[in-house]
Amino acid sequence: MNRPCPYFGVTDGSGDIRILNVPADEHNSSVRHERLGQQQAHVTVPLNGEAAVTFDFVKPAPITVSV
């Protein structure tokens, strides 16, 4: 069953997102960039503390066309 997820965020000026009040457990996290696609990761949120996930999007090199 797919349900809307209450845990989401939008990047700040430096590209970071902080999502608060995520319950301790195993979670699958995904991020989407409008031009660079989607990435997913598995994260374990501990009972007392926080967890971090790093997603690296790579900007494709420009294409040079000679005619």
C-alpha positions in Angstrom: 0.0 0.0 0.0 1.4 3.4 -1.0 0.7 6.2 1.5 1.8 9.8 1.3 5.0 10.2 3.3 5.0 12.9 6.1 8.8 13.1 6.0 10.1 15.3 3.3 12.2 18.4 2.8 13.5 21.0 0.4 17.2 21.8 0.0 18.7 24.9 1.6 21.1 27.2 -0.1 24.0 24.8 0.4 22.0 21.7 -0.9 21.3 20.2 2.6 18.0 18.9 3.9 17.2 18.3 7.5 14.1 16.1 8.2 13.0 16.1 11.8 11.0 13.6 14.0 11.7 10.6 11.8 11.0 7.5 14.0 13.9 5.2 15.0 13.8 2.3 12.5 15.0 1.1 9.1 14.0 3.5 6.3 14.4 3.8 2.6 15.1 7.3 1.5 14.9 8.8 -2.0 15.8 12.2 -3.5 14.9 13.6 -6.9 16.6 16.3 -8.9 14.5 17.7 -11.8 17.4 17.3 -14.3 19.7 14.7 -12.8 17.2 12.0 -11.8 16.5 10.1 -8.6 18.7 8.3 -6.1 17.8 6.0 -3.2 19.5 4.8 0.0 18.8 2.7 3.0 19.2 4.4 6.4 19.0 3.2 10.0 17.7 5.9 12.4 18.9 5.0 16.0 16.7 5.4 19.1 18.8 8.2 20.5 20.5 10.2 17.8 20.4 11.1 14.2 21.4 9.5 10.9 22.9 11.0 7.8 22.7 10.0 4.2 24.7 11.6 1.4 23.5 11.6 -2.2 26.0 12.7 -4.9 24.5 14.0 -8.1 27.0 14.4 -10.9 26.4 17.0 -13.5 26.9 15.5 -17.0 29.7 16.9 -19.1 28.6 19.2 -21.9 28.4 17.6 -25.3 30.4 19.2 -28.1 29.1 18.6 -31.6 31.3 19.3 -34.7 29.7 19.6 -38.1 
